[in-house]
Amino acid sequence: MPALRFLVARQPGLVYRRNMTTVIQPDTPNIALLGHTRAGTPVHRVTLRSGALSAQVLTLGAALQDMRLAGIGHSLVLGWPSVQGYEDSQAYLGVIVGRLANRLGNGRYTLDGRTWRTDRNFLGRHTLHGGSQGIDRMVWEIVHATGNAVTLQVTLQDGHMGFGGDLTITATFQIEPDCALAITLRARARTVSLCNLTPHVYFNLDGTGDITAHELTVMANSYTPVDDALIPTGEVAPVAGTPLDFRAPRPIGTTPLDHNFCLSDRRLPCRDIARLRGPHSGLEMVLQSTEPGLQIYSGTFLNEPPFGPSAGVALEPQVWPDAPNHRHFPSVVLRQGEIYRHVTRYMFPGHAA
């Protein structure tokens, strides 16, 4: 099977790839050089605008660095102003994580009779978000850009971070007419691979530095309990009667959240999965996704100034964590010829043009 290529024609306002090099046309004013990594790789920032919504996306980690609504004086997401902020951070602010989002117990999995041992970057025993050099640490290539959309691409080789299979991933960010930022993640493997991607975006709709009073609603009846290392036990338990019951809106509060909420047993058409409301701004965001799970991290242990504990809440649509080690969990296996497609939308009702 030939290598997967994502190419765009040379047109005004677009960016295209030639000989694996990103070429930025002079008539793309929404693309600017933010800086360079310590290794000397340039990192670009793409500014998207349409109607009341704007967003800034970086080629480093395909990070959503900034998102704003007209008339609101602060970003709705947490992001670093510099390249070095992203290189130094361990908080995954706004980046796309993978090839396997969330945790993989004991840093290993067995597929088609072969056992793979992956980079153990979490507590020295487990794998988190694809390993210490996952796609969040890579500089992605721009393959297509307009005023309201950009597509980025990255390729992982067989054996990267211990995972099997080549994997080509694209992320498209697009501001849509209903005042929503849509992120579409696609992937294709030349040989069998694991694939579970998510935007690791932290939200603070008030700009106050504390989200404990934000009201959260989650359309989930169950969750996956975890052990003391935050690895799923394999059980699927009801949220009823637990601090994880957000079926009716209520404040996030101070109880630490770092849990997967079970939305379905498979990927579905994009639908409402959660709502978040800032009590000071009155701003409401509807989270929509195709994914069967939603990992929620309340930022309890954030400690990267200026972002302290509970500075933002991470809402991460994805397949359930540690899925390769639990046969009854939704699958994260991607085989040759299959297309992985994940859509997540952040919609702001009442702000459409």
C-alpha positions as CSV (number, residue, x, y, z in Angstrom):
1,M,0.0,0.0,0.0
2,P,1.5,3.4,-0.9
3,A,2.3,5.9,1.8
4,L,-0.8,8.0,2.7
5,R,-0.5,11.5,1.4
6,F,-2.6,14.6,2.1
7,L,-2.0,17.2,-0.6
8,V,-3.8,20.3,-1.6
9,A,-3.6,22.2,-4.8
10,R,-1.7,25.5,-5.0
11,Q,-4.5,28.1,-4.6
12,P,-4.6,31.6,-3.1
13,G,-5.0,31.5,0.6
14,L,-3.8,27.9,1.0
15,V,-0.8,26.3,2.4
16,Y,0.6,23.2,0.7
17,R,3.3,20.6,1.2
18,R,6.2,19.9,-1.2
19,N,8.9,17.3,-0.5
20,M,7.6,16.9,3.0
21,T,8.3,20.6,3.7
22,T,5.6,23.0,4.7
23,V,5.4,25.9,2.3
24,I,3.7,29.0,3.5
25,Q,2.3,31.2,0.7
26,P,2.8,35.0,1.1
27,D,-1.0,35.5,0.9
28,T,-1.8,33.6,4.1
29,P,-1.7,36.5,6.6
30,N,-3.5,34.4,9.3
31,I,-0.3,32.2,9.6
32,A,2.6,33.6,11.7
33,L,5.8,32.3,13.1
34,L,5.5,32.0,16.8
35,G,9.0,30.8,17.5
36,H,11.3,27.8,17.4
37,T,11.7,24.7,19.4
38,R,14.9,24.1,21.3
39,A,15.9,21.8,18.4
40,G,15.4,24.7,16.0
41,T,12.2,23.6,14.3
42,P,9.9,26.6,13.5
43,V,6.5,26.6,15.1
44,H,3.6,28.5,13.4
45,R,0.4,29.9,14.8
46,V,-2.7,29.9,12.6
47,T,-5.5,32.3,13.5
48,L,-9.0,31.3,12.5
49,R,-12.0,33.7,12.5
50,S,-15.7,33.4,11.5
51,G,-18.6,35.3,13.0
52,A,-18.2,35.9,16.7
53,L,-15.7,33.1,17.3
54,S,-11.9,33.1,16.8
55,A,-9.2,30.5,17.6
56,Q,-5.5,30.2,17.4
57,V,-3.9,26.8,16.6
58,L,-0.2,25.9,16.8
59,T,1.7,23.4,14.7
60,L,3.4,22.3,17.9
61,G,1.2,19.5,19.2
62,A,-1.7,20.8,17.1
63,A,-2.5,22.8,20.2
64,L,-5.6,25.0,20.5
65,Q,-3.7,27.9,22.1
66,D,-6.5,30.4,22.3
67,M,-10.3,30.6,21.7
68,R,-12.4,33.7,22.1
69,L,-15.9,35.1,21.6
70,A,-16.6,38.6,20.5
71,G,-17.3,40.9,23.5
72,I,-15.6,38.6,26.0
73,G,-12.1,39.9,27.1
74,H,-10.4,36.6,27.9
75,S,-9.6,33.3,26.2
76,L,-11.9,30.5,27.0
77,V,-9.1,27.9,27.0
78,L,-5.7,27.7,28.8
79,G,-2.7,28.1,26.6
80,W,1.0,29.1,26.8
81,P,2.1,32.3,25.0
82,S,5.4,30.8,23.9
83,V,6.8,27.7,22.3
84,Q,9.0,27.0,25.4
85,G,5.8,27.0,27.6
86,Y,4.6,24.0,25.6
87,E,8.0,22.3,25.6
88,D,8.4,22.6,29.4
89,S,4.8,21.8,30.4
90,Q,3.6,18.4,31.6
91,A,-0.1,19.5,31.6
92,Y,-0.9,18.9,27.9
93,L,-2.6,22.3,27.6
94,G,-4.8,22.3,24.5
95,V,-2.7,19.7,22.5
96,I,-3.9,16.7,20.6
97,V,-2.7,13.6,22.4
98,G,-2.1,10.1,21.1
99,R,-1.5,7.7,19.4
100,L,-3.2,6.3,22.5
101,A,-4.9,8.9,24.7
102,N,-5.1,8.4,28.4
103,R,-3.5,5.5,30.3
104,L,-2.3,2.1,29.2
105,G,-1.8,-0.2,32.2
106,N,1.7,-1.6,32.8
107,G,2.9,-0.1,29.5
108,R,2.0,-3.1,27.4
109,Y,-0.7,-4.6,25.2
110,T,-1.2,-7.8,23.2
111,L,-2.6,-7.7,19.6
112,D,-2.8,-10.5,17.1
113,G,-0.7,-12.7,19.3
114,R,2.2,-10.3,19.8
115,T,2.9,-8.3,22.9
116,W,4.1,-4.7,22.6
117,R,5.9,-2.9,25.4
118,T,5.4,0.9,25.4
119,D,7.1,3.9,26.9
120,R,6.4,4.0,30.6
121,N,6.1,7.7,31.2
122,F,3.5,7.6,34.0
123,L,4.6,6.6,37.6
124,G,7.4,4.6,35.9
125,R,4.9,1.8,35.3
126,H,2.3,2.9,32.8
127,T,2.0,4.7,29.5
128,L,0.2,8.1,29.4
129,H,-1.0,9.8,26.2
130,G,1.1,7.8,23.8
131,G,4.4,8.1,25.7
132,S,6.9,10.9,26.6
133,Q,7.3,11.8,23.0
134,G,3.7,11.5,21.8
135,I,2.1,13.6,19.1
136,D,1.6,16.4,21.6
137,R,5.5,16.9,21.5
138,M,5.7,16.9,17.7
139,V,5.6,19.8,15.2
140,W,2.8,19.0,12.8
141,E,2.8,20.1,9.1
142,I,0.2,22.5,7.7
143,V,-1.4,20.9,4.7
144,H,-4.4,23.2,4.1
145,A,-5.4,26.5,5.5
146,T,-8.1,29.1,4.9
147,G,-9.4,32.0,7.0
148,N,-11.7,29.7,9.1
149,A,-10.1,26.3,8.9
150,V,-6.7,24.6,9.0
151,T,-5.6,20.9,8.6
152,L,-2.4,19.7,10.2
153,Q,-0.7,16.3,9.7
154,V,1.8,14.1,11.5
155,T,3.1,10.6,10.9
156,L,4.2,8.0,13.4
157,Q,6.5,5.1,12.4
158,D,6.2,1.5,13.4
159,G,7.7,1.1,16.9
160,H,7.4,4.8,17.9
161,M,7.1,4.9,21.7
162,G,6.9,1.1,21.5
163,F,3.6,0.9,19.6
164,G,3.2,-1.2,16.6
165,G,2.2,0.1,13.1
166,D,2.7,3.2,11.0
167,L,0.0,5.8,11.6
168,T,-0.7,9.0,9.6
169,I,-2.9,11.5,11.5
170,T,-4.6,14.7,10.4
171,A,-6.4,17.2,12.6
172,T,-8.8,19.8,11.0
173,F,-9.9,22.8,13.0
174,Q,-12.9,24.6,11.5
175,I,-15.1,27.4,12.8
176,E,-18.6,26.6,11.7
177,P,-21.7,28.8,11.2
178,D,-23.5,27.8,14.4
179,C,-20.6,29.4,16.4
180,A,-18.8,26.2,17.0
181,L,-15.2,25.1,16.7
182,A,-15.1,21.6,15.2
183,I,-12.1,19.4,15.4
184,T,-12.0,16.4,13.1
185,L,-9.3,13.8,13.7
186,R,-8.6,11.2,11.1
187,A,-6.0,8.4,11.0
188,R,-5.0,5.6,8.7
189,A,-2.6,2.8,9.3
190,R,-0.5,0.8,6.8
191,T,-0.4,-2.1,9.2
192,V,-2.5,-2.8,12.3
193,S,-2.1,-0.2,15.0
194,L,-3.8,1.3,18.1
195,C,-5.5,4.7,17.7
196,N,-7.3,6.8,20.3
197,L,-6.9,10.5,19.9
198,T,-8.4,13.5,21.8
199,P,-8.0,17.2,22.1
200,H,-6.7,17.8,25.6
201,V,-8.3,21.3,26.0
202,Y,-8.7,23.0,29.4
203,F,-11.7,25.3,29.7
204,N,-12.3,28.3,31.9
205,L,-15.3,30.2,30.7
206,D,-15.1,33.0,33.3
207,G,-11.4,33.8,33.1
208,T,-11.2,33.8,36.9
209,G,-8.5,31.2,37.4
210,D,-10.8,28.8,39.2
211,I,-13.5,26.5,37.7
212,T,-14.8,24.9,40.8
213,A,-18.1,27.0,40.5
214,H,-18.6,26.1,36.9
215,E,-21.7,24.1,36.3
216,L,-21.2,20.8,34.5
217,T,-23.6,18.4,32.9
218,V,-22.5,15.0,31.5
219,M,-24.8,12.7,29.5
220,A,-23.4,9.5,31.1
221,N,-25.0,6.9,33.4
222,S,-21.9,5.1,34.2
223,Y,-18.1,5.4,34.5
224,T,-15.0,3.2,34.7
225,P,-13.6,2.9,38.3
226,V,-9.8,3.1,38.7
227,D,-7.2,1.8,41.1
228,D,-4.7,4.0,43.0
229,A,-2.7,4.5,39.8
230,L,-5.7,5.7,37.9
231,I,-5.8,2.6,35.8
232,P,-9.3,1.2,35.1
233,T,-10.2,-1.9,37.1
234,G,-12.3,-3.2,34.2
235,E,-15.6,-2.5,36.1
236,V,-18.3,-0.3,34.6
237,A,-20.2,1.3,37.5
238,P,-23.3,3.5,37.7
239,V,-22.7,7.2,38.5
240,A,-25.9,7.3,40.6
241,G,-25.1,8.0,44.2
242,T,-21.5,8.9,43.6
243,P,-19.6,12.3,43.3
244,L,-19.5,11.6,39.5
245,D,-23.2,12.0,38.9
246,F,-23.4,15.1,36.7
247,R,-26.6,14.0,34.8
248,A,-28.2,17.2,36.1
249,P,-26.2,20.4,36.1
250,R,-24.2,21.1,39.3
251,P,-20.9,22.8,40.2
252,I,-17.7,20.9,39.6
253,G,-16.6,21.5,43.2
254,T,-13.4,20.6,44.8
255,T,-13.6,16.8,44.6
256,P,-10.8,15.7,42.4
257,L,-12.0,14.5,39.0
258,D,-9.8,12.4,36.7
259,H,-12.3,9.8,35.4
260,N,-13.8,8.4,32.2
261,F,-17.5,8.8,31.8
262,C,-19.1,6.0,29.7
263,L,-21.3,7.7,27.0
264,S,-21.8,4.6,24.8
265,D,-20.2,1.3,23.9
266,R,-19.1,2.5,20.4
267,R,-18.5,5.5,18.3
268,L,-21.7,7.3,17.3
269,P,-22.8,10.2,15.1
270,C,-21.8,13.5,16.7
271,R,-24.2,14.4,19.5
272,D,-24.4,16.4,22.7
273,I,-22.3,14.8,25.4
274,A,-21.8,17.6,28.0
275,R,-22.5,21.2,28.9
276,L,-20.3,23.7,30.8
277,R,-21.5,27.0,32.2
278,G,-19.4,29.8,33.7
279,P,-21.4,31.3,36.6
280,H,-19.7,34.7,36.4
281,S,-19.9,35.2,32.6
282,G,-23.1,33.3,32.2
283,L,-21.4,31.7,29.1
284,E,-22.5,28.2,28.2
285,M,-20.6,25.8,26.0
286,V,-22.2,22.6,24.5
287,L,-19.7,19.8,24.0
288,Q,-20.5,17.5,21.1
289,S,-18.6,14.4,20.0
290,T,-18.7,11.1,18.2
291,E,-16.7,9.4,21.0
292,P,-17.9,6.7,23.5
293,G,-16.1,8.2,26.5
294,L,-15.4,11.5,28.1
295,Q,-12.4,11.8,30.4
296,I,-12.8,14.8,32.7
297,Y,-9.9,16.2,34.7
298,S,-10.8,19.0,37.0
299,G,-7.2,20.4,37.1
300,T,-6.9,19.6,40.8
301,F,-3.1,19.1,40.6
302,L,-2.3,21.8,38.0
303,N,0.8,23.6,39.3
304,E,2.4,25.4,36.4
305,P,2.3,29.2,37.0
306,P,0.3,31.1,36.1
307,F,-2.0,28.0,36.0
308,G,-2.7,26.8,39.5
309,P,-5.0,24.1,40.9
310,S,-8.5,24.1,39.3
311,A,-7.5,26.8,36.8
312,G,-9.3,24.9,34.1
313,V,-11.3,21.7,33.5
314,A,-10.1,19.3,30.7
315,L,-12.9,17.7,28.8
316,E,-11.4,14.9,26.6
317,P,-13.7,12.9,24.3
318,Q,-12.1,9.5,23.6
319,V,-12.5,5.8,23.7
320,W,-12.3,4.4,27.2
321,P,-8.8,4.3,28.8
322,D,-6.7,1.1,28.9
323,A,-9.1,-0.4,26.3
324,P,-6.5,-2.8,24.8
325,N,-6.4,-4.6,28.2
326,H,-10.2,-4.9,28.6
327,R,-11.9,-6.9,25.9
328,H,-15.4,-5.6,26.9
329,F,-14.3,-1.9,26.4
330,P,-14.8,-0.3,23.0
331,S,-12.0,-1.1,20.7
332,V,-9.0,1.1,19.8
333,V,-7.6,-1.2,17.1
334,L,-7.2,0.3,13.7
335,R,-6.5,-2.1,10.9
336,Q,-5.1,-1.6,7.4
337,G,-7.7,0.0,5.1
338,E,-9.8,1.3,8.0
339,I,-10.3,5.1,8.6
340,Y,-10.4,6.4,12.2
341,R,-12.6,9.5,12.3
342,H,-13.3,11.4,15.5
343,V,-15.3,14.7,15.6
344,T,-15.5,17.0,18.6
345,R,-17.4,20.3,18.6
346,Y,-17.3,23.2,21.0
347,M,-20.6,25.1,20.4
348,F,-21.7,28.4,22.0
349,P,-25.5,28.7,21.8
350,G,-26.9,32.2,21.2
351,H,-23.7,33.5,19.6
352,A,-24.3,32.4,16.0
353,A,-24.4,35.1,13.4
